Amino acid sequence: MSNDRIYAVISALAEYVRSPSLRHLRDPHNLQKLAKELVTVFDRAGSVWTKWDGRRDDVAKAAVPCWIPIEGLLAFLNTLPGPPLTLTDVKQRLRALWEEPYSAYPNDELQAGCLALYETEKAAGTEIVRRQII
């Protein structure tokens, strides 16, 4: 087993049992959430998306419906932990996310306004992610 997978499972279990409440530990919703996290850890073992663990994938999923220049997204993603990403990595991950059910492509009518807003925020020094993505 990969050490990263073991660490991810231990981390998920530790977070789950951190609650002192037995009600929380027995709650079906919380058990389902833990199961999803564990399945995700195991599914990624043979995945082509091995560079997309944790926070990177969360950011990519949040960026899917947005008009963020791919170069800017790449630069930000490479500041997060993990192996270096290439422009092709980011393009292919976004394409895969767009093709998932219930996913939305960016609205073409909003492209100019979104890119102008992105440039304004970038010039002001605003980070791409200002809040924690859940």
Disulfide bonds with the S-S distance in Angstrom:
none
